[in-house]
Amino acid sequence: MSILDEVGKIAGAIIAEQGVDQLDPDANLLEKAASAIAGYEAAKIAENKLENPEDE
């Protein structure tokens, strides 16, 4: 796992949090935290799919 992998995941978390902020300016901290975690996990899954393209 390299530093660039982590940077990509963190960028996914930031993008997701900013998206929630744009959609719902009154979103509370819990909603923003959940979106950041979802963005981080989505970036991790996308990275794994790109590295290991397997037909399921």
mmCIF entry with sequence, helices, sheets and N, C-alpha, C, O atoms, coordinates in Angstrom:
data_MODEL
# 
_entry.id   MODEL 
# 
_entity.id                         1 
_entity.type                       polymer 
_entity.pdbx_number_of_molecules   1 
# 
_entity_poly.entity_id                      1 
_entity_poly.type                           'polypeptide(L)' 
_entity_poly.nstd_linkage                   no 
_entity_poly.nstd_monomer                   no 
_entity_poly.pdbx_seq_one_letter_code       MSILDEVGKIAGAIIAEQGVDQLDPDANLLEKAASAIAGYEAAKIAENKLENPEDE 
_entity_poly.pdbx_seq_one_letter_code_can   MSILDEVGKIAGAIIAEQGVDQLDPDANLLEKAASAIAGYEAAKIAENKLENPEDE 
_entity_poly.pdbx_strand_id                 A 
# 
loop_
_entity_poly_seq.entity_id 
_entity_poly_seq.num 
_entity_poly_seq.mon_id 
_entity_poly_seq.hetero 
1 1  MET n 
1 2  SER n 
1 3  ILE n 
1 4  LEU n 
1 5  ASP n 
1 6  GLU n 
1 7  VAL n 
1 8  GLY n 
1 9  LYS n 
1 10 ILE n 
1 11 ALA n 
1 12 GLY n 
1 13 ALA n 
1 14 ILE n 
1 15 ILE n 
1 16 ALA n 
1 17 GLU n 
1 18 GLN n 
1 19 GLY n 
1 20 VAL n 
1 21 ASP n 
1 22 GLN n 
1 23 LEU n 
1 24 ASP n 
1 25 PRO n 
1 26 ASP n 
1 27 ALA n 
1 28 ASN n 
1 29 LEU n 
1 30 LEU n 
1 31 GLU n 
1 32 LYS n 
1 33 ALA n 
1 34 ALA n 
1 35 SER n 
1 36 ALA n 
1 37 ILE n 
1 38 ALA n 
1 39 GLY n 
1 40 TYR n 
1 41 GLU n 
1 42 ALA n 
1 43 ALA n 
1 44 LYS n 
1 45 ILE n 
1 46 ALA n 
1 47 GLU n 
1 48 ASN n 
1 49 LYS n 
1 50 LEU n 
1 51 GLU n 
1 52 ASN n 
1 53 PRO n 
1 54 GLU n 
1 55 ASP n 
1 56 GLU n 
# 
_struct_asym.id          A 
_struct_asym.entity_id   1 
# 
loop_
_struct_conf.conf_type_id 
_struct_conf.id 
_struct_conf.pdbx_PDB_helix_id 
_struct_conf.beg_label_comp_id 
_struct_conf.beg_label_asym_id 
_struct_conf.beg_label_seq_id 
_struct_conf.pdbx_beg_PDB_ins_code 
_struct_conf.end_label_comp_id 
_struct_conf.end_label_asym_id 
_struct_conf.end_label_seq_id 
_struct_conf.pdbx_end_PDB_ins_code 
_struct_conf.beg_auth_comp_id 
_struct_conf.beg_auth_asym_id 
_struct_conf.beg_auth_seq_id 
_struct_conf.end_auth_comp_id 
_struct_conf.end_auth_asym_id 
_struct_conf.end_auth_seq_id 
_struct_conf.pdbx_PDB_helix_class 
_struct_conf.details 
_struct_conf.pdbx_PDB_helix_length 
HELX_P HELX_P1 AA1 ILE A 3  ? LEU A 23 ? ILE A 3  LEU A 23 1 ? 21 
HELX_P HELX_P2 AA2 LEU A 29 ? GLU A 51 ? LEU A 29 GLU A 51 1 ? 23 
# 
_struct_conf_type.id          HELX_P 
_struct_conf_type.criteria    ? 
_struct_conf_type.reference   ? 
# 
loop_
_atom_site.group_PDB 
_atom_site.id 
_atom_site.type_symbol 
_atom_site.label_atom_id 
_atom_site.label_alt_id 
_atom_site.label_comp_id 
_atom_site.label_asym_id 
_atom_site.label_entity_id 
_atom_site.label_seq_id 
_atom_site.pdbx_PDB_ins_code 
_atom_site.Cartn_x 
_atom_site.Cartn_y 
_atom_site.Cartn_z 
_atom_site.occupancy 
_atom_site.B_iso_or_equiv 
_atom_site.pdbx_formal_charge 
_atom_site.auth_seq_id 
_atom_site.auth_comp_id 
_atom_site.auth_asym_id 
_atom_site.auth_atom_id 
_atom_site.pdbx_PDB_model_num 
ATOM 1   N N  . MET A 1 1  ? 0.846   -1.166  0.000   1.00 0.00 ? 1  MET A N  1 
ATOM 2   C CA . MET A 1 1  ? 0.000   0.000   0.000   1.00 0.00 ? 1  MET A CA 1 
ATOM 3   C C  . MET A 1 1  ? 0.897   1.236   0.000   1.00 0.00 ? 1  MET A C  1 
ATOM 4   O O  . MET A 1 1  ? 1.718   1.414   0.899   1.00 0.00 ? 1  MET A O  1 
ATOM 5   N N  . SER A 1 2  ? 0.738   2.069   -0.992  1.00 0.00 ? 2  SER A N  1 
ATOM 6   C CA . SER A 1 2  ? 1.589   3.252   -1.083  1.00 0.00 ? 2  SER A CA 1 
ATOM 7   C C  . SER A 1 2  ? 0.835   4.493   -0.618  1.00 0.00 ? 2  SER A C  1 
ATOM 8   O O  . SER A 1 2  ? -0.373  4.468   -0.381  1.00 0.00 ? 2  SER A O  1 
ATOM 9   N N  . ILE A 1 3  ? 1.579   5.552   -0.499  1.00 0.00 ? 3  ILE A N  1 
ATOM 10  C CA . ILE A 1 3  ? 0.991   6.818   -0.061  1.00 0.00 ? 3  ILE A CA 1 
ATOM 11  C C  . ILE A 1 3  ? -0.011  7.328   -1.093  1.00 0.00 ? 3  ILE A C  1 
ATOM 12  O O  . ILE A 1 3  ? -0.995  7.971   -0.728  1.00 0.00 ? 3  ILE A O  1 
ATOM 13  N N  . LEU A 1 4  ? 0.223   7.051   -2.372  1.00 0.00 ? 4  LEU A N  1 
ATOM 14  C CA . LEU A 1 4  ? -0.704  7.503   -3.415  1.00 0.00 ? 4  LEU A CA 1 
ATOM 15  C C  . LEU A 1 4  ? -2.049  6.794   -3.308  1.00 0.00 ? 4  LEU A C  1 
ATOM 16  O O  . LEU A 1 4  ? -3.085  7.379   -3.624  1.00 0.00 ? 4  LEU A O  1 
ATOM 17  N N  . ASP A 1 5  ? -2.041  5.546   -2.866  1.00 0.00 ? 5  ASP A N  1 
ATOM 18  C CA . ASP A 1 5  ? -3.297  4.830   -2.657  1.00 0.00 ? 5  ASP A CA 1 
ATOM 19  C C  . ASP A 1 5  ? -4.126  5.522   -1.582  1.00 0.00 ? 5  ASP A C  1 
ATOM 20  O O  . ASP A 1 5  ? -5.330  5.718   -1.745  1.00 0.00 ? 5  ASP A O  1 
ATOM 21  N N  . GLU A 1 6  ? -3.480  5.885   -0.496  1.00 0.00 ? 6  GLU A N  1 
ATOM 22  C CA . GLU A 1 6  ? -4.185  6.559   0.601   1.00 0.00 ? 6  GLU A CA 1 
ATOM 23  C C  . GLU A 1 6  ? -4.667  7.943   0.186   1.00 0.00 ? 6  GLU A C  1 
ATOM 24  O O  . GLU A 1 6  ? -5.751  8.370   0.583   1.00 0.00 ? 6  GLU A O  1 
ATOM 25  N N  . VAL A 1 7  ? -3.865  8.646   -0.609  1.00 0.00 ? 7  VAL A N  1 
ATOM 26  C CA . VAL A 1 7  ? -4.270  9.978   -1.073  1.00 0.00 ? 7  VAL A CA 1 
ATOM 27  C C  . VAL A 1 7  ? -5.530  9.872   -1.925  1.00 0.00 ? 7  VAL A C  1 
ATOM 28  O O  . VAL A 1 7  ? -6.421  10.715  -1.817  1.00 0.00 ? 7  VAL A O  1 
ATOM 29  N N  . GLY A 1 8  ? -5.613  8.858   -2.762  1.00 0.00 ? 8  GLY A N  1 
ATOM 30  C CA . GLY A 1 8  ? -6.803  8.658   -3.580  1.00 0.00 ? 8  GLY A CA 1 
ATOM 31  C C  . GLY A 1 8  ? -8.034  8.378   -2.744  1.00 0.00 ? 8  GLY A C  1 
ATOM 32  O O  . GLY A 1 8  ? -9.117  8.883   -3.040  1.00 0.00 ? 8  GLY A O  1 
ATOM 33  N N  . LYS A 1 9  ? -7.877  7.582   -1.707  1.00 0.00 ? 9  LYS A N  1 
ATOM 34  C CA . LYS A 1 9  ? -9.004  7.266   -0.824  1.00 0.00 ? 9  LYS A CA 1 
ATOM 35  C C  . LYS A 1 9  ? -9.451  8.495   -0.045  1.00 0.00 ? 9  LYS A C  1 
ATOM 36  O O  . LYS A 1 9  ? -10.647 8.726   0.132   1.00 0.00 ? 9  LYS A O  1 
ATOM 37  N N  . ILE A 1 10 ? -8.495  9.274   0.417   1.00 0.00 ? 10 ILE A N  1 
ATOM 38  C CA . ILE A 1 10 ? -8.830  10.494  1.150   1.00 0.00 ? 10 ILE A CA 1 
ATOM 39  C C  . ILE A 1 10 ? -9.520  11.490  0.224   1.00 0.00 ? 10 ILE A C  1 
ATOM 40  O O  . ILE A 1 10 ? -10.453 12.181  0.633   1.00 0.00 ? 10 ILE A O  1 
ATOM 41  N N  . ALA A 1 11 ? -9.063  11.563  -1.017  1.00 0.00 ? 11 ALA A N  1 
ATOM 42  C CA . ALA A 1 11 ? -9.723  12.452  -1.982  1.00 0.00 ? 11 ALA A CA 1 
ATOM 43  C C  . ALA A 1 11 ? -11.168 12.017  -2.201  1.00 0.00 ? 11 ALA A C  1 
ATOM 44  O O  . ALA A 1 11 ? -12.053 12.865  -2.316  1.00 0.00 ? 11 ALA A O  1 
ATOM 45  N N  . GLY A 1 12 ? -11.418 10.726  -2.260  1.00 0.00 ? 12 GLY A N  1 
ATOM 46  C CA . GLY A 1 12 ? -12.788 10.227  -2.389  1.00 0.00 ? 12 GLY A CA 1 
ATOM 47  C C  . GLY A 1 12 ? -13.649 10.634  -1.210  1.00 0.00 ? 12 GLY A C  1 
ATOM 48  O O  . GLY A 1 12 ? -14.817 10.983  -1.377  1.00 0.00 ? 12 GLY A O  1 
ATOM 49  N N  . ALA A 1 13 ? -13.076 10.591  -0.023  1.00 0.00 ? 13 ALA A N  1 
ATOM 50  C CA . ALA A 1 13 ? -13.814 10.999  1.180   1.00 0.00 ? 13 ALA A CA 1 
ATOM 51  C C  . ALA A 1 13 ? -14.137 12.486  1.142   1.00 0.00 ? 13 ALA A C  1 
ATOM 52  O O  . ALA A 1 13 ? -15.246 12.891  1.490   1.00 0.00 ? 13 ALA A O  1 
ATOM 53  N N  . ILE A 1 14 ? -13.182 13.292  0.725   1.00 0.00 ? 14 ILE A N  1 
ATOM 54  C CA . ILE A 1 14 ? -13.403 14.739  0.667   1.00 0.00 ? 14 ILE A CA 1 
ATOM 55  C C  . ILE A 1 14 ? -14.446 15.089  -0.385  1.00 0.00 ? 14 ILE A C  1 
ATOM 56  O O  . ILE A 1 14 ? -15.307 15.937  -0.149  1.00 0.00 ? 14 ILE A O  1 
ATOM 57  N N  . ILE A 1 15 ? -14.375 14.446  -1.535  1.00 0.00 ? 15 ILE A N  1 
ATOM 58  C CA . ILE A 1 15 ? -15.345 14.708  -2.599  1.00 0.00 ? 15 ILE A CA 1 
ATOM 59  C C  . ILE A 1 15 ? -16.748 14.333  -2.152  1.00 0.00 ? 15 ILE A C  1 
ATOM 60  O O  . ILE A 1 15 ? -17.698 15.067  -2.421  1.00 0.00 ? 15 ILE A O  1 
ATOM 61  N N  . ALA A 1 16 ? -16.890 13.207  -1.479  1.00 0.00 ? 16 ALA A N  1 
ATOM 62  C CA . ALA A 1 16 ? -18.209 12.786  -0.998  1.00 0.00 ? 16 ALA A CA 1 
ATOM 63  C C  . ALA A 1 16 ? -18.752 13.760  0.038   1.00 0.00 ? 16 ALA A C  1 
ATOM 64  O O  . ALA A 1 16 ? -19.936 14.095  0.016   1.00 0.00 ? 16 ALA A O  1 
ATOM 65  N N  . GLU A 1 17 ? -17.902 14.210  0.935   1.00 0.00 ? 17 GLU A N  1 
ATOM 66  C CA . GLU A 1 17 ? -18.345 15.152  1.966   1.00 0.00 ? 17 GLU A CA 1 
ATOM 67  C C  . GLU A 1 17 ? -18.759 16.481  1.343   1.00 0.00 ? 17 GLU A C  1 
ATOM 68  O O  . GLU A 1 17 ? -19.758 17.073  1.750   1.00 0.00 ? 17 GLU A O  1 
ATOM 69  N N  . GLN A 1 18 ? -18.009 16.943  0.374   1.00 0.00 ? 18 GLN A N  1 
ATOM 70  C CA . GLN A 1 18 ? -18.365 18.182  -0.305  1.00 0.00 ? 18 GLN A CA 1 
ATOM 71  C C  . GLN A 1 18 ? -19.663 18.039  -1.093  1.00 0.00 ? 18 GLN A C  1 
ATOM 72  O O  . GLN A 1 18 ? -20.442 18.987  -1.186  1.00 0.00 ? 18 GLN A O  1 
ATOM 73  N N  . GLY A 1 19 ? -19.896 16.863  -1.655  1.00 0.00 ? 19 GLY A N  1 
ATOM 74  C CA . GLY A 1 19 ? -21.151 16.608  -2.355  1.00 0.00 ? 19 GLY A CA 1 
ATOM 75  C C  . GLY A 1 19 ? -22.346 16.696  -1.428  1.00 0.00 ? 19 GLY A C  1 
ATOM 76  O O  . GLY A 1 19 ? -23.372 17.276  -1.784  1.00 0.00 ? 19 GLY A O  1 
ATOM 77  N N  . VAL A 1 20 ? -22.221 16.127  -0.251  1.00 0.00 ? 20 VAL A N  1 
ATOM 78  C CA . VAL A 1 20 ? -23.309 16.215  0.732   1.00 0.00 ? 20 VAL A CA 1 
ATOM 79  C C  . VAL A 1 20 ? -23.515 17.665  1.148   1.00 0.00 ? 20 VAL A C  1 
ATOM 80  O O  . VAL A 1 20 ? -24.650 18.107  1.323   1.00 0.00 ? 20 VAL A O  1 
ATOM 81  N N  . ASP A 1 21 ? -22.437 18.396  1.303   1.00 0.00 ? 21 ASP A N  1 
ATOM 82  C CA . ASP A 1 21 ? -22.538 19.801  1.694   1.00 0.00 ? 21 ASP A CA 1 
ATOM 83  C C  . ASP A 1 21 ? -23.264 20.613  0.619   1.00 0.00 ? 21 ASP A C  1 
ATOM 84  O O  . ASP A 1 21 ? -24.015 21.533  0.943   1.00 0.00 ? 21 ASP A O  1 
ATOM 85  N N  . GLN A 1 22 ? -23.047 20.281  -0.657  1.00 0.00 ? 22 GLN A N  1 
ATOM 86  C CA . GLN A 1 22 ? -23.736 20.976  -1.743  1.00 0.00 ? 22 GLN A CA 1 
ATOM 87  C C  . GLN A 1 22 ? -25.211 20.597  -1.809  1.00 0.00 ? 22 GLN A C  1 
ATOM 88  O O  . GLN A 1 22 ? -26.067 21.447  -2.057  1.00 0.00 ? 22 GLN A O  1 
ATOM 89  N N  . LEU A 1 23 ? -25.504 19.319  -1.586  1.00 0.00 ? 23 LEU A N  1 
ATOM 90  C CA . LEU A 1 23 ? -26.894 18.859  -1.651  1.00 0.00 ? 23 LEU A CA 1 
ATOM 91  C C  . LEU A 1 23 ? -27.716 19.308  -0.453  1.00 0.00 ? 23 LEU A C  1 
ATOM 92  O O  . LEU A 1 23 ? -28.892 19.646  -0.591  1.00 0.00 ? 23 LEU A O  1 
ATOM 93  N N  . ASP A 1 24 ? -27.097 19.312  0.725   1.00 0.00 ? 24 ASP A N  1 
ATOM 94  C CA . ASP A 1 24 ? -27.803 19.664  1.951   1.00 0.00 ? 24 ASP A CA 1 
ATOM 95  C C  . ASP A 1 24 ? -26.912 20.554  2.812   1.00 0.00 ? 24 ASP A C  1 
ATOM 96  O O  . ASP A 1 24 ? -26.146 20.056  3.636   1.00 0.00 ? 24 ASP A O  1 
ATOM 97  N N  . PRO A 1 25 ? -27.010 21.874  2.623   1.00 0.00 ? 25 PRO A N  1 
ATOM 98  C CA . PRO A 1 25 ? -26.156 22.774  3.406   1.00 0.00 ? 25 PRO A CA 1 
ATOM 99  C C  . PRO A 1 25 ? -26.385 22.674  4.913   1.00 0.00 ? 25 PRO A C  1 
ATOM 100 O O  . PRO A 1 25 ? -25.517 23.070  5.692   1.00 0.00 ? 25 PRO A O  1 
ATOM 101 N N  . ASP A 1 26 ? -27.527 22.157  5.335   1.00 0.00 ? 26 ASP A N  1 
ATOM 102 C CA . ASP A 1 26 ? -27.830 22.031  6.755   1.00 0.00 ? 26 ASP A CA 1 
ATOM 103 C C  . ASP A 1 26 ? -27.505 20.644  7.307   1.00 0.00 ? 26 ASP A C  1 
ATOM 104 O O  . ASP A 1 26 ? -27.978 20.278  8.383   1.00 0.00 ? 26 ASP A O  1 
ATOM 105 N N  . ALA A 1 27 ? -26.703 19.872  6.575   1.00 0.00 ? 27 ALA A N  1 
ATOM 106 C CA . ALA A 1 27 ? -26.356 18.522  7.021   1.00 0.00 ? 27 ALA A CA 1 
ATOM 107 C C  . ALA A 1 27 ? -25.568 18.598  8.325   1.00 0.00 ? 27 ALA A C  1 
ATOM 108 O O  . ALA A 1 27 ? -24.722 19.472  8.515   1.00 0.00 ? 27 ALA A O  1 
ATOM 109 N N  . ASN A 1 28 ? -25.868 17.661  9.210   1.00 0.00 ? 28 ASN A N  1 
ATOM 110 C CA . ASN A 1 28 ? -25.165 17.668  10.501  1.00 0.00 ? 28 ASN A CA 1 
ATOM 111 C C  . ASN A 1 28 ? -23.849 16.902  10.396  1.00 0.00 ? 28 ASN A C  1 
ATOM 112 O O  . ASN A 1 28 ? -23.529 16.332  9.353   1.00 0.00 ? 28 ASN A O  1 
ATOM 113 N N  . LEU A 1 29 ? -23.102 16.898  11.477  1.00 0.00 ? 29 LEU A N  1 
ATOM 114 C CA . LEU A 1 29 ? -21.782 16.274  11.491  1.00 0.00 ? 29 LEU A CA 1 
ATOM 115 C C  . LEU A 1 29 ? -21.851 14.780  11.211  1.00 0.00 ? 29 LEU A C  1 
ATOM 116 O O  . LEU A 1 29 ? -20.980 14.239  10.529  1.00 0.00 ? 29 LEU A O  1 
ATOM 117 N N  . LEU A 1 30 ? -22.867 14.109  11.725  1.00 0.00 ? 30 LEU A N  1 
ATOM 118 C CA . LEU A 1 30 ? -23.004 12.673  11.508  1.00 0.00 ? 30 LEU A CA 1 
ATOM 119 C C  . LEU A 1 30 ? -23.224 12.350  10.035  1.00 0.00 ? 30 LEU A C  1 
ATOM 120 O O  . LEU A 1 30 ? -22.644 11.396  9.517   1.00 0.00 ? 30 LEU A O  1 
ATOM 121 N N  . GLU A 1 31 ? -24.045 13.128  9.365   1.00 0.00 ? 31 GLU A N  1 
ATOM 122 C CA . GLU A 1 31 ? -24.281 12.911  7.934   1.00 0.00 ? 31 GLU A CA 1 
ATOM 123 C C  . GLU A 1 31 ? -23.012 13.149  7.120   1.00 0.00 ? 31 GLU A C  1 
ATOM 124 O O  . GLU A 1 31 ? -22.720 12.395  6.192   1.00 0.00 ? 31 GLU A O  1 
ATOM 125 N N  . LYS A 1 32 ? -22.273 14.174  7.457   1.00 0.00 ? 32 LYS A N  1 
ATOM 126 C CA . LYS A 1 32 ? -21.034 14.461  6.745   1.00 0.00 ? 32 LYS A CA 1 
ATOM 127 C C  . LYS A 1 32 ? -19.989 13.382  7.002   1.00 0.00 ? 32 LYS A C  1 
ATOM 128 O O  . LYS A 1 32 ? -19.252 13.000  6.093   1.00 0.00 ? 32 LYS A O  1 
ATOM 129 N N  . ALA A 1 33 ? -19.924 12.892  8.231   1.00 0.00 ? 33 ALA A N  1 
ATOM 130 C CA . ALA A 1 33 ? -18.974 11.828  8.555   1.00 0.00 ? 33 ALA A CA 1 
ATOM 131 C C  . ALA A 1 33 ? -19.328 10.542  7.818   1.00 0.00 ? 33 ALA A C  1 
ATOM 132 O O  . ALA A 1 33 ? -18.445 9.845   7.319   1.00 0.00 ? 33 ALA A O  1 
ATOM 133 N N  . ALA A 1 34 ? -20.614 10.231  7.750   1.00 0.00 ? 34 ALA A N  1 
ATOM 134 C CA . ALA A 1 34 ? -21.040 9.029   7.030   1.00 0.00 ? 34 ALA A CA 1 
ATOM 135 C C  . ALA A 1 34 ? -20.707 9.137   5.551   1.00 0.00 ? 34 ALA A C  1 
ATOM 136 O O  . ALA A 1 34 ? -20.295 8.151   4.940   1.00 0.00 ? 34 ALA A O  1 
ATOM 137 N N  . SER A 1 35 ? -20.877 10.306  4.971   1.00 0.00 ? 35 SER A N  1 
ATOM 138 C CA . SER A 1 35 ? -20.541 10.467  3.554   1.00 0.00 ? 35 SER A CA 1 
ATOM 139 C C  . SER A 1 35 ? -19.041 10.361  3.323   1.00 0.00 ? 35 SER A C  1 
ATOM 140 O O  . SER A 1 35 ? -18.607 9.819   2.307   1.00 0.00 ? 35 SER A O  1 
ATOM 141 N N  . ALA A 1 36 ? -18.251 10.870  4.252   1.00 0.00 ? 36 ALA A N  1 
ATOM 142 C CA . ALA A 1 36 ? -16.796 10.773  4.114   1.00 0.00 ? 36 ALA A CA 1 
ATOM 143 C C  . ALA A 1 36 ? -16.342 9.317   4.179   1.00 0.00 ? 36 ALA A C  1 
ATOM 144 O O  . ALA A 1 36 ? -15.480 8.896   3.408   1.00 0.00 ? 36 ALA A O  1 
ATOM 145 N N  . ILE A 1 37 ? -16.920 8.555   5.098   1.00 0.00 ? 37 ILE A N  1 
ATOM 146 C CA . ILE A 1 37 ? -16.574 7.130   5.198   1.00 0.00 ? 37 ILE A CA 1 
ATOM 147 C C  . ILE A 1 37 ? -17.006 6.395   3.944   1.00 0.00 ? 37 ILE A C  1 
ATOM 148 O O  . ILE A 1 37 ? -16.265 5.557   3.429   1.00 0.00 ? 37 ILE A O  1 
ATOM 149 N N  . ALA A 1 38 ? -18.192 6.698   3.448   1.00 0.00 ? 38 ALA A N  1 
ATOM 150 C CA . ALA A 1 38 ? -18.676 6.045   2.223   1.00 0.00 ? 38 ALA A CA 1 
ATOM 151 C C  . ALA A 1 38 ? -17.788 6.392   1.034   1.00 0.00 ? 38 ALA A C  1 
ATOM 152 O O  . ALA A 1 38 ? -17.496 5.526   0.209   1.00 0.00 ? 38 ALA A O  1 
ATOM 153 N N  . GLY A 1 39 ? -17.360 7.635   0.936   1.00 0.00 ? 39 GLY A N  1 
ATOM 154 C CA . GLY A 1 39 ? -16.465 8.038   -0.150  1.00 0.00 ? 39 GLY A CA 1 
ATOM 155 C C  . GLY A 1 39 ? -15.119 7.342   -0.068  1.00 0.00 ? 39 GLY A C  1 
ATOM 156 O O  . GLY A 1 39 ? -14.567 6.937   -1.092  1.00 0.00 ? 39 GLY A O  1 
ATOM 157 N N  . TYR A 1 40 ? -14.585 7.199   1.131   1.00 0.00 ? 40 TYR A N  1 
ATOM 158 C CA . TYR A 1 40 ? -13.316 6.500   1.338   1.00 0.00 ? 40 TYR A CA 1 
ATOM 159 C C  . TYR A 1 40 ? -13.435 5.043   0.910   1.00 0.00 ? 40 TYR A C  1 
ATOM 160 O O  . TYR A 1 40 ? -12.577 4.527   0.194   1.00 0.00 ? 40 TYR A O  1 
ATOM 161 N N  . GLU A 1 41 ? -14.499 4.386   1.350   1.00 0.00 ? 41 GLU A N  1 
ATOM 162 C CA . GLU A 1 41 ? -14.696 2.978   1.002   1.00 0.00 ? 41 GLU A CA 1 
ATOM 163 C C  . GLU A 1 41 ? -14.960 2.803   -0.498  1.00 0.00 ? 41 GLU A C  1 
ATOM 164 O O  . GLU A 1 41 ? -14.490 1.835   -1.096  1.00 0.00 ? 41 GLU A O  1 
ATOM 165 N N  . ALA A 1 42 ? -15.700 3.724   -1.105  1.00 0.00 ? 42 ALA A N  1 
ATOM 166 C CA . ALA A 1 42 ? -15.973 3.639   -2.541  1.00 0.00 ? 42 ALA A CA 1 
ATOM 167 C C  . ALA A 1 42 ? -14.684 3.779   -3.343  1.00 0.00 ? 42 ALA A C  1 
ATOM 168 O O  . ALA A 1 42 ? -14.486 3.067   -4.328  1.00 0.00 ? 42 ALA A O  1 
ATOM 169 N N  . ALA A 1 43 ? -13.817 4.683   -2.931  1.00 0.00 ? 43 ALA A N  1 
ATOM 170 C CA . ALA A 1 43 ? -12.537 4.844   -3.623  1.00 0.00 ? 43 ALA A CA 1 
ATOM 171 C C  . ALA A 1 43 ? -11.686 3.590   -3.482  1.00 0.00 ? 43 ALA A C  1 
ATOM 172 O O  . ALA A 1 43 ? -10.991 3.198   -4.420  1.00 0.00 ? 43 ALA A O  1 
ATOM 173 N N  . LYS A 1 44 ? -11.738 2.958   -2.310  1.00 0.00 ? 44 LYS A N  1 
ATOM 174 C CA . LYS A 1 44 ? -10.975 1.726   -2.088  1.00 0.00 ? 44 LYS A CA 1 
ATOM 175 C C  . LYS A 1 44 ? -11.498 0.601   -2.992  1.00 0.00 ? 44 LYS A C  1 
ATOM 176 O O  . LYS A 1 44 ? -10.711 -0.138  -3.584  1.00 0.00 ? 44 LYS A O  1 
ATOM 177 N N  . ILE A 1 45 ? -12.806 0.477   -3.093  1.00 0.00 ? 45 ILE A N  1 
ATOM 178 C CA . ILE A 1 45 ? -13.402 -0.557  -3.938  1.00 0.00 ? 45 ILE A CA 1 
ATOM 179 C C  . ILE A 1 45 ? -13.080 -0.304  -5.407  1.00 0.00 ? 45 ILE A C  1 
ATOM 180 O O  . ILE A 1 45 ? -12.732 -1.231  -6.138  1.00 0.00 ? 45 ILE A O  1 
ATOM 181 N N  . ALA A 1 46 ? -13.194 0.950   -5.837  1.00 0.00 ? 46 ALA A N  1 
ATOM 182 C CA . ALA A 1 46 ? -12.886 1.282   -7.233  1.00 0.00 ? 46 ALA A CA 1 
ATOM 183 C C  . ALA A 1 46 ? -11.425 0.990   -7.552  1.00 0.00 ? 46 ALA A C  1 
ATOM 184 O O  . ALA A 1 46 ? -11.111 0.490   -8.631  1.00 0.00 ? 46 ALA A O  1 
ATOM 185 N N  . GLU A 1 47 ? -10.545 1.297   -6.631  1.00 0.00 ? 47 GLU A N  1 
ATOM 186 C CA . GLU A 1 47 ? -9.126  1.023   -6.842  1.00 0.00 ? 47 GLU A CA 1 
ATOM 187 C C  . GLU A 1 47 ? -8.876  -0.475  -6.978  1.00 0.00 ? 47 GLU A C  1 
ATOM 188 O O  . GLU A 1 47 ? -8.122  -0.903  -7.852  1.00 0.00 ? 47 GLU A O  1 
ATOM 189 N N  . ASN A 1 48 ? -9.505  -1.268  -6.121  1.00 0.00 ? 48 ASN A N  1 
ATOM 190 C CA . ASN A 1 48 ? -9.338  -2.718  -6.197  1.00 0.00 ? 48 ASN A CA 1 
ATOM 191 C C  . ASN A 1 48 ? -9.880  -3.277  -7.505  1.00 0.00 ? 48 ASN A C  1 
ATOM 192 O O  . ASN A 1 48 ? -9.284  -4.186  -8.084  1.00 0.00 ? 48 ASN A O  1 
ATOM 193 N N  . LYS A 1 49 ? -10.999 -2.747  -7.977  1.00 0.00 ? 49 LYS A N  1 
ATOM 194 C CA . LYS A 1 49 ? -11.574 -3.215  -9.237  1.00 0.00 ? 49 LYS A CA 1 
ATOM 195 C C  . LYS A 1 49 ? -10.672 -2.862  -10.418 1.00 0.00 ? 49 LYS A C  1 
ATOM 196 O O  . LYS A 1 49 ? -10.546 -3.645  -11.360 1.00 0.00 ? 49 LYS A O  1 
ATOM 197 N N  . LEU A 1 50 ? -10.049 -1.694  -10.370 1.00 0.00 ? 50 LEU A N  1 
ATOM 198 C CA . LEU A 1 50 ? -9.162  -1.306  -11.452 1.00 0.00 ? 50 LEU A CA 1 
ATOM 199 C C  . LEU A 1 50 ? -7.870  -2.114  -11.455 1.00 0.00 ? 50 LEU A C  1 
ATOM 200 O O  . LEU A 1 50 ? -7.327  -2.417  -12.518 1.00 0.00 ? 50 LEU A O  1 
ATOM 201 N N  . GLU A 1 51 ? -7.376  -2.465  -10.266 1.00 0.00 ? 51 GLU A N  1 
ATOM 202 C CA . GLU A 1 51 ? -6.157  -3.250  -10.175 1.00 0.00 ? 51 GLU A CA 1 
ATOM 203 C C  . GLU A 1 51 ? -6.382  -4.715  -10.519 1.00 0.00 ? 51 GLU A C  1 
ATOM 204 O O  . GLU A 1 51 ? -5.506  -5.353  -11.103 1.00 0.00 ? 51 GLU A O  1 
ATOM 205 N N  . ASN A 1 52 ? -7.541  -5.254  -10.168 1.00 0.00 ? 52 ASN A N  1 
ATOM 206 C CA . ASN A 1 52 ? -7.841  -6.660  -10.374 1.00 0.00 ? 52 ASN A CA 1 
ATOM 207 C C  . ASN A 1 52 ? -9.128  -6.824  -11.176 1.00 0.00 ? 52 ASN A C  1 
ATOM 208 O O  . ASN A 1 52 ? -10.159 -7.192  -10.614 1.00 0.00 ? 52 ASN A O  1 
ATOM 209 N N  . PRO A 1 53 ? -9.085  -6.557  -12.481 1.00 0.00 ? 53 PRO A N  1 
ATOM 210 C CA . PRO A 1 53 ? -10.313 -6.673  -13.272 1.00 0.00 ? 53 PRO A CA 1 
ATOM 211 C C  . PRO A 1 53 ? -10.682 -8.151  -13.491 1.00 0.00 ? 53 PRO A C  1 
ATOM 212 O O  . PRO A 1 53 ? -10.127 -8.814  -14.367 1.00 0.00 ? 53 PRO A O  1 
ATOM 213 N N  . GLU A 1 54 ? -11.600 -8.639  -12.705 1.00 0.00 ? 54 GLU A N  1 
ATOM 214 C CA . GLU A 1 54 ? -12.045 -10.025 -12.814 1.00 0.00 ? 54 GLU A CA 1 
ATOM 215 C C  . GLU A 1 54 ? -13.511 -10.054 -13.186 1.00 0.00 ? 54 GLU A C  1 
ATOM 216 O O  . GLU A 1 54 ? -14.302 -9.257  -12.681 1.00 0.00 ? 54 GLU A O  1 
ATOM 217 N N  . ASP A 1 55 ? -13.870 -10.950 -14.049 1.00 0.00 ? 55 ASP A N  1 
ATOM 218 C CA . ASP A 1 55 ? -15.288 -11.120 -14.396 1.00 0.00 ? 55 ASP A CA 1 
ATOM 219 C C  . ASP A 1 55 ? -15.944 -11.989 -13.355 1.00 0.00 ? 55 ASP A C  1 
ATOM 220 O O  . ASP A 1 55 ? -15.480 -13.093 -13.070 1.00 0.00 ? 55 ASP A O  1 
ATOM 221 N N  . GLU A 1 56 ? -17.016 -11.497 -12.792 1.00 0.00 ? 56 GLU A N  1 
ATOM 222 C CA . GLU A 1 56 ? -17.731 -12.287 -11.782 1.00 0.00 ? 56 GLU A CA 1 
ATOM 223 C C  . GLU A 1 56 ? -19.023 -12.798 -12.343 1.00 0.00 ? 56 GLU A C  1 
ATOM 224 O O  . GLU A 1 56 ? -19.769 -13.486 -11.646 1.00 0.00 ? 56 GLU A O  1 
# 
